[in-house]
Amino acid sequence: MKKIVFIAMLSIAIGCKSTKTNSKSTTMNLKSLHTEQKAVQTHLLFQPTDAKVIALQIAKNEQLKEHITKVPALLVCVNGNATYNDENGISIPLQSGDYYNIPVNVKHWVDAHEKSNFLLIK
């Protein structure tokens, strides 16, 4: 229950329009999950398997080097401007409130275009 409340609070605090990328994928944004006219709304965003929430910061013009995750992961951009890329040619721009479900066993990396902060949930 604490995880759902945390995600709901995070989605209230961060709001930004969704950004369309290429025909293969779309950037998802927390704000788009809440469409009802209610004071408080929840939405199960991700079911962690490894039970970790990691705060990640990447400096401007730096890269989280390519790597592979063994468990499903959710990358949430708290602030900044970055791009998630993977070996399958997926390129997802990430700004405040945007998130991406990182698949298992796919080589991927993140390039920061400005100092960027993320939550990585596994």
GIVEN-V696947 format. One record per backbone hydrogen bond with DSSP energy under -0.5 kcal/mol. NH is the residue of the N-H (numbers start at 1). CO is the residue of the C=O. If there is no record, write none. Layout:
nh: <NH,NH>
co: <CO,CO>
This chain:
nh: <5,6,7,8,9,10,11,12,13,14,20,21,25,27,28,30,32,33,34,35,38,45,48,49,50,54,56,58,61,62,64,65,67,73,74,75,76,76,77,77,78,78,79,81,82,83,84,85,86,87,89,92,93,94,96,97,98,99,100,102,102,103,105,106,108,109,110,111,112,113,113,114,116,117,118,119,120,121,121,122,122>
co: <1,2,3,4,5,6,7,8,9,10,18,25,22,19,99,97,29,30,31,33,36,43,46,122,122,120,118,116,112,59,110,63,108,102,121,100,74,119,75,98,76,117,117,114,94,111,92,109,90,107,86,84,91,82,80,77,95,28,75,73,100,101,69,103,67,85,64,83,62,81,111,81,58,79,56,76,54,74,119,52,120>
